[in-house]
């Protein structure tokens, strides 16, 4: 689960059925191994295309809350807009996509460049639903790393990129959202994790994509129109 030299991989999260954004990110990362911290589907209009692409490139993925809701139809914890999107996605997922999503774990632990790396959508305490931000969770990060015996932890769910480093060198980060940015930047967000000379580093990156095409597909699908307009604001 590493790049060819064993020291550099790409992390993405929260693609949310936005094929155009995912394709732009994959063009940027090239042949690097891709890890996805959940929520491949939901909100956008291309769930099957996104799942197929991630499966075809051999991405290592974990299950997000929108992925799970699209499989089960349980939207009780969602706001009305998210619930409508999850129900729409559930109705449009192919059996192939359902089988792929249904096979995903809620957390993954692996080695990258000699470092122990843990990935989940939410947190080690609540792998699908907990919103983790440095402003609310910084005092828990060392505990998280120790709990899962990791040097590096990648989390998703918030759609907000961050990175935090402990005094002992532990690293916790979120690559941000590929398909539904919420930081005021409309570009697709991702991260590159590199391990050199025994030190792990994360580089946050953004790339533009064809927002108008992605938005038109949402509007044509019958999904809530606000999911399309949101792409133009990044909020």
VOGU-3710 file (C-alpha; in Angstrom, 3 decimals, decimal comma):
1> xxxxxxxxxx> 0,000/0,000/0,000  2,727/2,449/-0,961  3,985/4,253/-4,019  6,699/2,650/-6,131  9,440/4,056/-3,921  7,445/3,278/-0,788  7,563/6,838/0,525  4,810/8,912/-1,084  1,058/8,398/-1,416  -2,052/10,518/-1,996
11> xxxxxxxxxx> -4,916/10,966/0,449  -8,392/12,097/-0,540  -11,750/12,240/1,215  -15,369/13,270/0,727  -15,536/12,898/-3,043  -19,346/12,918/-2,795  -20,132/11,630/-6,278  -18,283/14,514/-7,940  -16,619/12,776/-10,881  -15,175/15,932/-12,411
21> xxxxxxxxxx> -13,375/16,871/-9,185  -12,075/13,339/-8,665  -10,721/13,122/-12,196  -8,885/16,426/-11,740  -7,293/15,211/-8,501  -6,245/11,883/-9,996  -4,648/13,713/-12,904  -2,549/15,598/-10,355  -1,477/12,579/-8,279  -0,524/10,492/-11,300
31> xxxxxxxxxx> 0,624/6,998/-10,405  0,705/7,494/-6,632  -1,235/5,039/-4,525  -4,531/6,612/-3,407  -6,150/6,336/0,015  -9,722/7,593/0,483  -11,046/8,490/3,944  -14,689/7,851/3,116  -17,808/9,436/1,648  -17,231/8,505/-1,941
41> xxxxxxxxxx> -20,943/9,058/-2,656  -23,759/11,389/-1,619  -24,608/14,942/-2,725  -23,347/14,659/-6,318  -24,807/13,091/-9,456  -22,127/10,547/-10,431  -21,999/7,927/-7,663  -21,419/4,884/-9,862  -18,759/6,581/-11,954  -16,860/7,675/-8,832
51> xxxxxxxxxx> -17,036/4,240/-7,227  -15,943/2,551/-10,439  -12,980/4,875/-10,879  -11,749/4,427/-7,311  -12,163/0,672/-7,584  -10,378/0,528/-10,938  -7,304/2,395/-9,687  -7,101/0,144/-6,628  -7,709/2,895/-4,076  -7,736/1,853/-0,435
61> xxxxxxxxxx> -10,990/3,225/0,997  -12,923/3,267/4,255  -16,670/3,608/4,714  -18,114/7,058/5,385  -21,507/7,957/6,827  -22,936/8,912/3,432  -21,654/5,673/1,945  -23,361/3,701/4,708  -26,619/5,638/4,406  -26,695/5,034/0,672
71> xxxxxxxxxx> -26,468/1,318/1,372  -28,933/1,068/4,237  -31,389/3,877/3,502  -31,059/4,973/7,136  -30,982/8,777/6,997  -32,280/9,507/10,492  -29,138/11,403/11,485  -29,020/13,558/8,337  -30,366/17,034/7,657  -33,144/17,096/5,024
81> xxxxxxxxxx> -30,879/17,998/2,118  -28,326/15,306/2,933  -31,127/12,811/3,492  -32,639/13,542/0,075  -29,253/13,071/-1,556  -28,598/9,795/0,267  -31,999/8,423/-0,738  -31,436/9,504/-4,350  -28,004/7,863/-4,307  -29,416/4,661/-2,833
91> xxxxxxxxxx> -31,915/4,436/-5,675  -29,268/5,007/-8,348  -26,400/2,837/-7,068  -25,648/-0,172/-9,235  -25,246/-3,602/-7,665  -21,557/-3,363/-8,516  -21,253/-0,098/-6,565  -23,232/-1,485/-3,630  -20,990/-4,531/-3,474  -17,876/-2,358/-3,457
101> xxxxxxxxxx> -19,142/0,010/-0,764  -20,523/-2,873/1,276  -17,109/-4,518/1,339  -15,315/-1,517/2,824  -13,954/-1,466/6,382  -14,604/1,402/8,775  -10,904/1,832/9,504  -7,591/0,860/7,958  -4,118/0,503/9,447  -1,085/0,103/7,201
111> xxxxxxxxxx> 2,591/0,954/6,783  3,854/3,711/4,502  7,581/4,312/4,253  8,071/2,524/7,566  5,473/4,638/9,382  2,291/3,199/10,892  -0,677/4,963/9,309  -4,307/4,824/10,443  -7,292/6,050/8,435  -10,976/6,494/9,281
121> xxxxxxxxxx> -13,754/8,829/8,187  -14,603/10,245/11,613  -12,285/9,304/14,471  -10,948/6,178/16,209  -13,738/6,597/18,786  -16,521/7,015/16,215  -15,261/6,005/12,802  -18,125/7,450/10,749  -19,760/10,329/12,609  -17,358/12,278/14,834
131> xxxxxxxxxx> -16,325/15,682/13,488  -12,645/16,158/14,327  -11,032/19,592/14,189  -7,896/20,912/15,918  -10,005/23,588/17,620  -12,060/20,940/19,404  -9,871/17,835/19,458  -6,195/18,865/19,659  -5,935/17,624/23,229  -7,133/14,182/22,061
141> xxxxxxxxxx> -4,752/13,678/19,159  -1,948/12,066/21,168  -4,551/9,780/22,748  -5,891/8,845/19,310  -2,432/8,022/17,978  -1,616/5,906/21,013  -4,990/4,155/20,919  -4,467/2,847/17,382  -0,656/2,532/17,640  -0,090/4,915/14,746
151> xxxxxxxxxx> 2,529/7,478/13,784  0,192/9,140/11,292  -3,603/9,472/11,262  -5,760/10,527/8,296  -9,371/11,571/8,933  -12,176/12,999/6,788  -15,820/13,995/7,348  -15,433/17,718/8,123  -14,535/18,784/4,548  -11,881/21,034/6,123
161> xxxxxxxxxx> -8,184/20,358/5,621  -5,775/20,570/8,543  -2,582/19,060/9,851  -1,345/18,796/13,425  1,955/17,531/14,740  2,740/16,435/18,288  5,957/17,209/20,133  6,934/13,563/19,632  6,403/13,752/15,876  2,971/12,179/15,599
171> xxxxxxxxxx> 0,921/13,538/12,705  -2,860/13,917/12,357  -4,357/15,391/9,188  -7,451/15,803/7,061  -6,977/16,135/3,277  -10,146/18,197/2,916  -12,941/17,453/0,470  -12,531/16,537/-3,171  -16,134/17,038/-4,194  -17,819/19,375/-1,701
181> xxxxxxxxxx> -15,273/21,897/-0,325  -16,499/23,962/2,621  -13,572/26,269/3,274  -14,460/29,000/0,781  -12,120/27,547/-1,855  -14,005/25,959/-4,749  -11,067/23,804/-5,821  -10,866/20,091/-5,054  -8,695/19,433/-2,006  -6,317/16,526/-1,408
191> xxxxxxxxxx> -3,018/15,779/0,322  0,294/14,106/-0,408  1,910/12,153/2,422  5,678/11,722/2,099  8,051/9,831/4,373  11,690/10,838/4,003  14,568/10,090/6,360  12,090/8,638/8,827  9,935/11,782/8,976  6,350/11,977/7,732
201> xxxxxxxxxx> 5,215/15,182/6,061  1,873/16,214/4,574  1,450/18,697/1,744  -2,056/20,102/1,281  -2,976/20,673/-2,349  -5,912/22,006/-4,366  -6,814/21,716/-8,026  -9,485/23,376/-10,126  -12,023/21,345/-12,052  -15,071/21,780/-14,304
211> xxxxxxxxxx> -17,532/22,977/-11,666  -20,133/24,006/-14,212  -20,323/20,506/-15,661  -20,636/18,898/-12,225  -23,332/21,408/-11,224  -25,346/20,888/-14,410  -25,422/17,151/-13,758  -26,764/17,769/-10,244  -29,482/20,108/-11,539  -30,486/17,642/-14,253
221> xxxxxxxxxx> -30,660/14,750/-11,798  -33,393/16,120/-9,579  -31,126/16,469/-6,561  -31,554/19,636/-4,445  -30,365/22,624/-6,486  -28,421/23,986/-3,514  -25,990/21,081/-3,912  -25,087/22,518/-7,303  -24,872/26,169/-6,274  -22,728/25,229/-3,288
231> xxxxx> -19,980/24,093/-5,653  -19,569/27,678/-6,895  -19,069/29,068/-3,377  -17,068/26,349/-1,680  -19,128/26,833/1,451
//
